[in-house]
Amino acid sequence: MAEEAKSLLVINEVCPPKQVMPCALELARMLAAKPALLRRYTRTALTIKRKRQLDEGLGYGLASEGLNVISSMPTTSLWCIVTSECADLIAPRSVSFL
């Protein structure tokens, strides 16, 4: 399975289980030896598409959460949100506010 992933270019190296940590440390050393600016812009280039996808979908996620909150509210609360006439439910008209 690992060799198949390598042939499909999903991964670039296969290490035996006992060599995973030494291989990872060597890769980390190679990356750390690169100039900081190169590492920063490489990371930006590799993550910008995912960040855009997150930004595009964020509104839908927030809308979904909002609808979930509203659906769990009592009917009177929903009526207040929709009609903006909550004053009568909170306090009768005979009570004056200072």
C-alpha positions in Angstrom: 0.0 0.0 0.0 2.8 2.4 0.9 4.6 1.6 -2.4 1.4 2.3 -4.3 1.0 5.7 -2.6 4.6 6.4 -3.6 4.0 5.4 -7.2 0.9 7.7 -7.3 3.1 10.6 -5.9 0.9 10.9 -2.8 4.1 10.4 -0.7 7.7 10.8 -1.7 9.4 8.3 0.6 8.7 5.0 2.4 10.6 4.1 5.5 10.6 0.9 7.5 8.7 1.2 10.8 11.9 1.3 12.9 13.4 4.0 10.6 10.3 6.4 10.7 11.7 8.7 13.4 15.3 8.9 12.0 13.8 9.7 8.6 11.5 12.3 10.0 14.3 14.0 11.9 16.5 14.0 8.8 13.7 15.6 6.8 13.2 18.2 9.6 16.9 19.1 9.6 16.9 19.5 5.8 13.8 21.8 6.0 15.3 23.8 9.0 18.5 24.4 7.0 16.5 26.3 4.3 16.3 30.1 4.6 13.4 31.3 6.7 11.9 33.4 3.9 11.9 30.4 1.6 10.1 28.2 4.2 7.5 30.9 4.8 6.6 31.5 1.2 6.7 27.8 0.4 4.2 27.2 3.2 2.0 30.1 1.9 2.1 28.7 -1.6 1.0 25.3 -0.3 -1.7 26.5 2.0 -3.3 29.4 0.2 -5.8 27.3 -1.7 -7.0 25.6 1.5 -7.3 28.9 3.2 -9.5 30.3 0.4 -11.7 27.2 0.5 -12.1 27.8 4.3 -12.9 31.4 3.8 -15.5 30.7 1.1 -17.3 28.0 3.2 -17.1 29.9 6.5 -20.3 31.9 5.9 -22.3 28.7 5.3 -21.0 27.1 8.5 -21.9 30.2 10.5 -25.3 30.3 8.9 -25.9 26.7 9.7 -24.9 27.2 13.3 -27.3 30.2 13.5 -30.1 28.2 12.1 -29.4 25.5 14.6 -29.6 28.0 17.5 -32.8 29.5 16.2 -34.4 26.0 15.7 -33.7 25.2 19.4 -35.3 28.4 20.7 -38.9 28.5 22.1 -41.5 29.8 19.6 -42.0 33.1 21.5 -38.3 33.9 21.2 -38.5 33.2 17.4 -41.5 35.5 17.2 -39.5 38.3 19.0 -36.6 37.9 16.6 -38.8 38.0 13.5 -41.2 40.8 14.6 -39.0 42.9 16.9 -42.0 43.3 19.2 -40.4 41.8 22.3 -41.3 44.7 24.7 -44.8 43.3 25.4 -43.4 39.9 26.2 -40.7 41.2 28.5 -42.7 43.9 30.3 -46.4 44.9 29.9 -47.1 48.3 28.4 -48.3 49.6 31.7 -44.8 49.5 33.1 -42.7 52.5 32.2 -38.9 52.4 31.8 -36.7 55.1 33.2 
